[in-house]
Amino acid sequence: MGNALSLVRIALAEFLDNLRTFQTLQARIQRSPGLPLPNPTRSFWSYPPSPIAAHTSQLPTHADFVIIGSGITGASVARRLLDSLHGDGHNVKVLMLEARDACSGATGRNGGHISPPLYHDYLSLKRDHGQAVAQKMIKFRLAHLQELRCVAEEEGILPESQWREVDTVDAFYDLELFERAKIKVQQYKADLPFDAEHHQVYEAEEAIEKFRLASDSVGCISWSAGAIHPYQFVTGILAKLLSRYPDDFLLCTNTPCTSIASPTSSSPYYTLSTPCGSVTTPHVIHATNGWSATLLENLRAKIVPFRGNMSAQRPGQSLTAPQRSFVFYSAAIGYDYLTQLPGGECEFMLGGGFAQDGDEGYEAMGNTDDTTYSKRIGAHLSGALPRYFGEDNWGKEGVPLELGDGTEEWAKGRVKALWSGILGISVDLLPWVGRLPRAVSGRAEPPLSSVVRSEKEDGAERLHVGAAPGEWIAAGYSGEGMVHAWLSGKALAEMILGREVEGGLGEWFPDIMRVTEKRWKKAKVENLLDALKD
């Protein structure tokens, strides 16, 4: 009887502890993310800073479009809007507001992977949305590899963007996880023959030899993916837009949007407030990802901020394998991801470790403080690589090189830098792209007449730009922004321009990512918590 009571007490204590954790998490994700904090941790990507890092155009009193956020989504939307409208002979004002320096959010702080989750998600996508939709989602993710390359080539920034095609390797150190992954690969290859030849399964002995993994690796799965310098890619595009459209593209860094007011009888536009003044516009475009719910209160607990952690590390002297990207799976919850830079000290860019952050990673959820990083995760990342590759394969620690390029000094040991960044986790694990229904935005839309400028106002033309005025969003990439964000931004621009047919969205854009009131009501944070446990 005594033993039974003890077991009941233990079970009750565990239940109450889990309940308190859940209640704490619920309260945290219902709070406003706030504005991005000043003085974030120093990301290795963003040094030296871009010449346009602190660019500040004169804030206009009115703009045809206002984009909030200067990461990869904002850059994609701005490029498509400006190129399309100017190609049609329209002169428009596109204003981009950024709370900190340009590209200082998640894009400039991520892992640099263009490595879409394919077989990983296919079966759940097929179960929830059907085979045709699942395949469309997979093709959408795959398209980003060549799309980003084409954009970099068109803008003349391919060398500095460091776009490259690489072999990517899912390396497993847990047999059960590996066996489950192999089943997913088999089904994926059966249903998607157009991508089947890209996925190769290697059992333990061959995986260890071919990819120079630690001796306890149980196998791996490899296919073709890519990598990029995300900060130089985005700031390079923004610099080109500023040069190409000096009068029509305005970038105001260190100018946060603090509030948005609905149209009134005296002003038929949205009014956006900033510390530098107010600006009116018929179109507000939210490209703030993890901070989306700051200005869109109804997206709280729909797009959840999540603090991720990254590092830049010198390779061991014996690790001379070709440049690849890796994802390391050693436990049921969480994974670590790795890319290698093509120049300099050929640094390893290693991120992940969120399960080491307490309460199986829940500590990171709802956390928007990127002025520091998790010391527990930092310790994990700092010691993980010799474990994954094996001490013999790693060899002696790398020796700092004197490159003489005038860049900032970094730490002299294995780990050159540690930093954090804020992701936007969608509770249904799909990005949110499209017009915001009033129930979601919480604000009235401007009348259609607000986008018709009179001859007195512009001195020349009358302009009716595409779709009716409103608020728009592309966000909630759940840590996979490099294989969702650019084409989501491109699709959003086509929606804003009213060119969905001309842009062929029906052929390549997955409708399951659209924002609808029905989807908004259905999306629950409990679904995300269940998914994290699967």
Secondary structure in CASP SS format (residue, H / E / C, confidence):
PFRMAT SS
TARGET T0000
AUTHOR 0000-0000-0000
METHOD secondary structure of the structure
MODEL  1
M C 1.00
G H 1.00
N H 1.00
A H 1.00
L H 1.00
S H 1.00
L H 1.00
V H 1.00
R H 1.00
I H 1.00
A H 1.00
L H 1.00
A H 1.00
E H 1.00
F H 1.00
L H 1.00
D H 1.00
N H 1.00
L H 1.00
R H 1.00
T H 1.00
F H 1.00
Q H 1.00
T H 1.00
L H 1.00
Q H 1.00
A H 1.00
R H 1.00
I H 1.00
Q C 1.00
R C 1.00
S C 1.00
P C 1.00
G C 1.00
L C 1.00
P C 1.00
L C 1.00
P C 1.00
N C 1.00
P C 1.00
T C 1.00
R C 1.00
S C 1.00
F H 1.00
W H 1.00
S H 1.00
Y C 1.00
P C 1.00
P C 1.00
S C 1.00
P C 1.00
I C 1.00
A C 1.00
A C 1.00
H C 1.00
T E 1.00
S C 1.00
Q C 1.00
L C 1.00
P C 1.00
T C 1.00
H E 1.00
A C 1.00
D C 1.00
F E 1.00
V E 1.00
I E 1.00
I E 1.00
G C 1.00
S C 1.00
G C 1.00
I H 1.00
T H 1.00
G H 1.00
A H 1.00
S H 1.00
V H 1.00
A H 1.00
R H 1.00
R H 1.00
L H 1.00
L H 1.00
D H 1.00
S H 1.00
L H 1.00
H H 1.00
G H 1.00
D C 1.00
G C 1.00
H C 1.00
N C 1.00
V C 1.00
K C 1.00
V E 1.00
L E 1.00
M E 1.00
L E 1.00
E C 1.00
A C 1.00
R C 1.00
D C 1.00
A C 1.00
C C 1.00
S C 1.00
G C 1.00
A H 1.00
T H 1.00
G H 1.00
R H 1.00
N C 1.00
G C 1.00
G C 1.00
H E 1.00
I E 1.00
S C 1.00
P C 1.00
P C 1.00
L C 1.00
Y H 1.00
H H 1.00
D H 1.00
Y H 1.00
L H 1.00
S H 1.00
L H 1.00
K H 1.00
R H 1.00
D H 1.00
H H 1.00
G C 1.00
Q H 1.00
A H 1.00
V H 1.00
A H 1.00
Q H 1.00
K H 1.00
M H 1.00
I H 1.00
K H 1.00
F H 1.00
R H 1.00
L H 1.00
A H 1.00
H H 1.00
L H 1.00
Q H 1.00
E H 1.00
L H 1.00
R H 1.00
C H 1.00
V H 1.00
A H 1.00
E H 1.00
E H 1.00
E C 1.00
G C 1.00
I C 1.00
L H 1.00
P H 1.00
E H 1.00
S H 1.00
Q C 1.00
W C 1.00
R E 1.00
E E 1.00
V E 1.00
D E 1.00
T E 1.00
V E 1.00
D E 1.00
A E 1.00
F E 1.00
Y C 1.00
D C 1.00
L H 1.00
E H 1.00
L H 1.00
F H 1.00
E H 1.00
R H 1.00
A H 1.00
K H 1.00
I H 1.00
K H 1.00
V H 1.00
Q H 1.00
Q H 1.00
Y H 1.00
K H 1.00
A H 1.00
D H 1.00
L C 1.00
P H 1.00
F H 1.00
D H 1.00
A H 1.00
E C 1.00
H C 1.00
H C 1.00
Q E 1.00
V E 1.00
Y E 1.00
E E 1.00
A H 1.00
E H 1.00
E H 1.00
A H 1.00
I H 1.00
E H 1.00
K H 1.00
F H 1.00
R C 1.00
L C 1.00
A C 1.00
S C 1.00
D C 1.00
S C 1.00
V C 1.00
G E 1.00
C E 1.00
I E 1.00
S E 1.00
W E 1.00
S E 1.00
A E 1.00
G E 1.00
A E 1.00
I C 1.00
H C 1.00
P H 1.00
Y H 1.00
Q H 1.00
F H 1.00
V H 1.00
T H 1.00
G H 1.00
I H 1.00
L H 1.00
A H 1.00
K H 1.00
L H 1.00
L H 1.00
S H 1.00
R H 1.00
Y C 1.00
P C 1.00
D C 1.00
D C 1.00
F E 1.00
L E 1.00
L E 1.00
C E 1.00
T C 1.00
N C 1.00
T C 1.00
P C 1.00
C C 1.00
T C 1.00
S E 1.00
I E 1.00
A E 1.00
S C 1.00
P C 1.00
T C 1.00
S C 1.00
S C 1.00
S C 1.00
P C 1.00
Y C 1.00
Y E 1.00
T E 1.00
L E 1.00
S E 1.00
T E 1.00
P C 1.00
C C 1.00
G E 1.00
S E 1.00
V E 1.00
T E 1.00
T E 1.00
P C 1.00
H E 1.00
V E 1.00
I E 1.00
H E 1.00
A C 1.00
T C 1.00
N H 1.00
G H 1.00
W H 1.00
S H 1.00
A H 1.00
T H 1.00
L H 1.00
L C 1.00
E H 1.00
N H 1.00
L H 1.00
R C 1.00
A C 1.00
K C 1.00
I E 1.00
V E 1.00
P E 1.00
F E 1.00
R E 1.00
G E 1.00
N E 1.00
M E 1.00
S E 1.00
A E 1.00
Q E 1.00
R C 1.00
P C 1.00
G C 1.00
Q C 1.00
S C 1.00
L C 1.00
T C 1.00
A C 1.00
P C 1.00
Q C 1.00
R E 1.00
S E 1.00
F E 1.00
V E 1.00
F E 1.00
Y E 1.00
S C 1.00
A C 1.00
A C 1.00
I C 1.00
G C 1.00
Y C 1.00
D E 1.00
Y E 1.00
L E 1.00
T E 1.00
Q E 1.00
L C 1.00
P C 1.00
G C 1.00
G C 1.00
E C 1.00
C C 1.00
E C 1.00
F E 1.00
M E 1.00
L E 1.00
G E 1.00
G E 1.00
G C 1.00
F H 1.00
A H 1.00
Q H 1.00
D H 1.00
G C 1.00
D H 1.00
E H 1.00
G H 1.00
Y H 1.00
E H 1.00
A H 1.00
M E 1.00
G C 1.00
N C 1.00
T C 1.00
D C 1.00
D C 1.00
T C 1.00
T C 1.00
Y C 1.00
S C 1.00
K H 1.00
R H 1.00
I H 1.00
G H 1.00
A H 1.00
H H 1.00
L H 1.00
S H 1.00
G H 1.00
A H 1.00
L H 1.00
P H 1.00
R H 1.00
Y H 1.00
F H 1.00
G C 1.00
E H 1.00
D H 1.00
N H 1.00
W H 1.00
G C 1.00
K C 1.00
E C 1.00
G C 1.00
V C 1.00
P C 1.00
L C 1.00
E C 1.00
L C 1.00
G C 1.00
D C 1.00
G C 1.00
T C 1.00
E C 1.00
E C 1.00
W C 1.00
A C 1.00
K C 1.00
G C 1.00
R C 1.00
V E 1.00
K E 1.00
A E 1.00
L E 1.00
W E 1.00
S E 1.00
G E 1.00
I E 1.00
L E 1.00
G E 1.00
I E 1.00
S E 1.00
V C 1.00
D C 1.00
L C 1.00
L C 1.00
P C 1.00
W E 1.00
V E 1.00
G E 1.00
R E 1.00
L C 1.00
P C 1.00
R H 1.00
A H 1.00
V H 1.00
S H 1.00
G C 1.00
R C 1.00
A C 1.00
E C 1.00
P C 1.00
P C 1.00
L H 1.00
S H 1.00
S H 1.00
V H 1.00
V C 1.00
R C 1.00
S C 1.00
E H 1.00
K H 1.00
E H 1.00
D H 1.00
G C 1.00
A C 1.00
E C 1.00
R C 1.00
L C 1.00
H C 1.00
V C 1.00
G C 1.00
A C 1.00
A C 1.00
P C 1.00
G E 1.00
E E 1.00
W E 1.00
I E 1.00
A E 1.00
A E 1.00
G C 1.00
Y C 1.00
S C 1.00
G C 1.00
E C 1.00
G H 1.00
M H 1.00
V H 1.00
H C 1.00
A H 1.00
W H 1.00
L H 1.00
S H 1.00
G H 1.00
K H 1.00
A H 1.00
L H 1.00
A H 1.00
E H 1.00
M H 1.00
I H 1.00
L H 1.00
G C 1.00
R C 1.00
E C 1.00
V C 1.00
E C 1.00
G C 1.00
G C 1.00
L H 1.00
G H 1.00
E H 1.00
W H 1.00
F C 1.00
P C 1.00
D H 1.00
I H 1.00
M H 1.00
R E 1.00
V C 1.00
T C 1.00
E H 1.00
K H 1.00
R H 1.00
W H 1.00
K H 1.00
K H 1.00
A C 1.00
K C 1.00
V H 1.00
E H 1.00
N H 1.00
L H 1.00
L H 1.00
D H 1.00
A H 1.00
L H 1.00
K H 1.00
D C 1.00
END
